[in-house]
Amino acid sequence: ITAADDEVMESGTPKTVEEFVIRLDGTEATYLSEKKQLFDTDGQVIGLLGISVDITEHKKLEESLKLANFLAEKANQLKTEFIE
């Protein structure tokens, strides 16, 4: 997380990143974060603004779909080999 923050602060270019974290209760989570510099009324950089959305369930579903697709392709391959 710190590396992405540093990059945004140094380059001034907003960045969208997926961030893997371990919560205080020990559970794992993935967040999609948009980060950009924060300016005061004089245009001076005063910090970093980040907005994050918890995409943990989305990532779990994505991994499940990848596994299901892999297994379906493998089953199809085995079926083809069996028929030949």
N, C-alpha and C positions, 0 to 999 in steps of 0.2 A: 504494500500500500504506500509506504513511504517513497519508494522509487517513482511511482506514478505522480505523487504529489510534487516531488522535487522537479520532475520533468516539466510539469505544467508551470510551476513557479519560475523555472529558468527560461523556458521557451516562450511562455505567454500563450501557447496554443492549447485550446481546450482539448480534453481527451476523455474518451469513453473506455472504461476498462471493466473486466470481470474480476472481482476480488474474492478470493477464498479466505474465510476467517473461521476462527474457532471462538464461539461465544463464551461468555463467562460461565455458563452452565456446562461447558464441555462439548456441546453439539456443534457440528460443522454447518456452515452456511456459505452460499455464494450470492454476492451482490453485484448488480450492474450499476456502476457509478459514473456519473458525468461530473467532471471536475474542470474548473476554470478559475482564473484569477479574480479576486474581488478588489474593487477600487473604491476609494473614498470620493467625495464630491470634487476634489481637486485633480482627480485622475491618477492618484498615487496608489500603487498596489499595497493593500493592507492585509491581505490574506488569501486564503483559498476557499472557494465555495464548492461544495460537493453535494450532490443529490444522489441518493442510492435507493435502489429497489431490490427487495429480496427476491431472487430468482431461483432459490434452492429447489423448490418443487418442479419448476420448469426444467432445470438441469437433470433432476432425477428422471423425469419423463423422457427427456432427450436421450439419456443413456439407456433407458429401458427400450426405447424404439430402435436404437442402434443395435442392441443385443438381439431383439426380435428379428430385425432385418438380417443380421448375420446368420442366425439360426435358420431362418427361412431359406436363405441362399444355400446354406450347407445341406439342408434337407433336400432341396431341389437338385443339387449336385449329386447327392447320394442316390436319389431316385433315378436320375439320368444314367448314372454308372450301373445301377442295378438292371435297368431296362436293356442297356446295350449288352 
